[in-house]
Amino acid sequence: MGDVKNRFPSSLLILSIAAVFLSGCSPKPPVEDGTLVIALPGAPSNIDPRLATDAYGAQILQMTHASLIRMDAAGNPVPDLAERWEERSPTEIVVRIRDGLRFHDGRRLSSADVRYTFEWILDPANRSPHRATYEKIRAIATPDSRTVVFHLSEPFAPFLTGLVRGIVPDGSRATGYSPPIGAGPYRVDDFQQDTAIRLSRYEGYHGGAPGIERVVVKFLPDSNVRFLELKKGSVNFVLNGVDPDLIPPALENGNLVMEEAPGSNASYLGFNLRDTVLSDHRVRRAIAFAIDREAIVRTLWKGHADLADSILAPAFWAHADGIPPVRHDPFAAMRLLDEAGYRDPDGDGPKPRFRLTYKTSQNELRRQIATVIQEQLRKVGIAVEVQSFEWGTFFSDIKKGNFQLYALTWVGILDPDIYHYAFHSGQFPPRGANRGGYRNPDVDRLVEEGRREPSREKRKGLYKKVQVLLARDLPVFPLWINRNILVRDRRLSGFVITPDENYTSVKEMVILGEKGEGK
Amino acid sequence: MRGYLFSRLRQMIPVVLGVVTVVFLLIHLIPGDPVDIMLGESALAAQKEELRRDLHLDRPVAVQYGEFLLGLSKGDLGTSFRSREPVLREILRRIPATFLLAGASMVVALLIAVPLGILSAMRQHSLVDHFSGFLAMLGLSMPNFWLGPLLILIFSLGLGLFPVSGYGTAGHLVLPAVTMGTGMAAILMRMLRSSLLEEIHQDYMRAACARGLSRRAAVLRHALANSLIPVLTVMGLQFGALLSGSIITETIFSWPGIGRLTIQAIEARDYPLVQGCILFIALCTVTVNLLTDLLYFRLDPRIRHE
């Protein structure tokens, strides 16, 4: 019996020793070892540039794979692997790639690799989700090792944005979680599905070797854990992954700093224009007047968002300035509803003018926003039932037109051709994203002209008219554009926050010493 | 024994098939189109149709089910829509992490439950008994989404003992195992206590003590083994659940287990992967239950004789 008695404390002792042993003497923060540790809120489902569709995959690819061109902060194309490009005609784009380019494994990067990448995507057998982007390509010619000629079936102004696509070596097979070789500033050392990806500096990068030697990207879906990792120092860089409420405590100890810059992801309220009540533009405008966006931005987003007047960010080249803003005015909302024939049956009493359903995802913040909007609309006599669904179900309903009101965010707008996709009357789902059933012949004509017009200035004029018409008709009500928030270790420097949350400038980053000198 | 084993193995087949069939029907019934999720909205209608054809999603559900069963009979679980990897490879890749966490959680649970369960039964109504009762209540009341971050706060941020999250070293295993093990420890502890108390008051225990055996020795040599049958049943059920993964714990600690894979597959409407994951979970559950039943043979001679 005595034996047994003594076994309990000894097992505790073993545990304690194990705990100390396992702790591994608490390593120093990775930033001191010259490692940038980025946390992403999710894991990519694929990191092959020909197949990846999610934002996390795209962000990793911005570090590992170089493309012919990339977009600057205003959405203008700038050279990457391409030295220059020219439009010989509206249907013939000639791209001249740089000399001496090499992939991470030392292979030369030539026009054949470029052609292979795009032809692979276009091959139906490969089932690339990006095939539609290149449907206007009729043929790709490679007259020499540095020249690629894209022949289009018809003029297509947004074509250049499609050239932001990582180039892979000729003959690369798609092999699930093993990404093909790239020519970006970082090479992939190890990809642990759902856990992390480890990258190391590619010394032969055409833009010069990156400043930081090692980059680890951790996939941390839980926002509290991202915050705790930042506090511990085991993560030192989070872009748009810290809840607004957790930013002040994250900055408390002085090791972390926050940077904020305008974003481009536009949240909006969608209306179903096939609905009897919502088909009246006065009702839609009344709803817009009734929503106090400033209060939502102030309280729920803690000020980290800008009110939107369009689904395009103000910094974007095609954004139209001077669109009259919709200000919160509940009295104007009530007047408009009266005019539309929806009088309040009992004044301030409980009976509403009419009832609507509002669909949203299960994201906690989105649900809170829905609840606030529900309350704001109640004040003008509109009863709203909020329904939140798991993403697949929610999106399926939106695509089927099974909604009255819904809230969503446009992410990753690279070209104003989005207006064709989202508001042209020929783009009802499943063909396009005109989910609300909006029809306006003027908008149809303008967006069709816009995608054919090669001159950027003329396109800007066309899309300005589109934005003015949409602000008048309100098929969707642009709510706000979230600001991009970077929380990083104070010793990290050189990252430029772009509206589209681009990670391209990771290669420019350096780790500063205590006195501010580069390490 | 052999006959019993074969009959149990035969029983497993309809159970697993039943689970897989129900899941097959349910996943096809819930809204959400895998083709839309895979290709995104901007894909061409023709491209979507092509993909639907490629994935055999254009065929009637009954035909798809038949194809699934045919593949299953050949050991082919299909290819994941999402990653384009064979489903079996996807699942096999998660098995080490899943088994490691399940095993470690069980060890944590037993390390807490066995000593405290025995002590509280031997010293019923004592301070130790009340304290272990309080601990059990605490263990059961603390949800993992709260306990996990709390452990990180104390042991990772405060004491710097363990990494916050991730997978790869022994240090990464401790906090998720404790998070998952505590709730189970509470159940096992109370189960062991009550089962042991029942045995302690049996005549054979009085007889053992009358023969001069100390109470502690009698409890540990005789009563403990006899009280293990119900505890083992609960352990088996709990271990089966552990092998199914814990979405919450795996998400908090970024643990690449089967639970997270299943939820990701459901979100992506990755039908083959969902079916593969559920098949794995069903197999684990019935296998653990079978092993538990086989352990009864070893522990209880009466069952052997029956």
Interface residues (C-beta under 8 A of the other chain):
Chain A: M1 V4 K5 F8 S11 L15 A19 V20 L22 S23 G24 S26 A43 S45 N46 L51 T53 P124 R127 P129 R131 A132 T133 E135 A174 G176 Y177 Q192 Q193 D194 T195 A196 K218 F219 L220 P221 D222 N224 V225 L228 E229 K231 K232 S234 E390 W391 G392 T393 F395 S396 D397 K399 Y421 P429 P430 R431 G432 A433
Chain B: I30 P31 G32 D33 D36 I37 M38 L39 G40 E41 S42 A43 L44 A45 Q47 K48 E50 L51 D54 R82 S83 R84 E85 R93 L111 P115 P149 I152 L153 S156 L157 G160 L161 F162 P163 V164 S165 G166 Y167 G168 T169 A170 G171 V174 S214 R216 A217 L220 T251 I252 F253 S254 P256 R260 L261 Q264 I266 E267 A268 R269
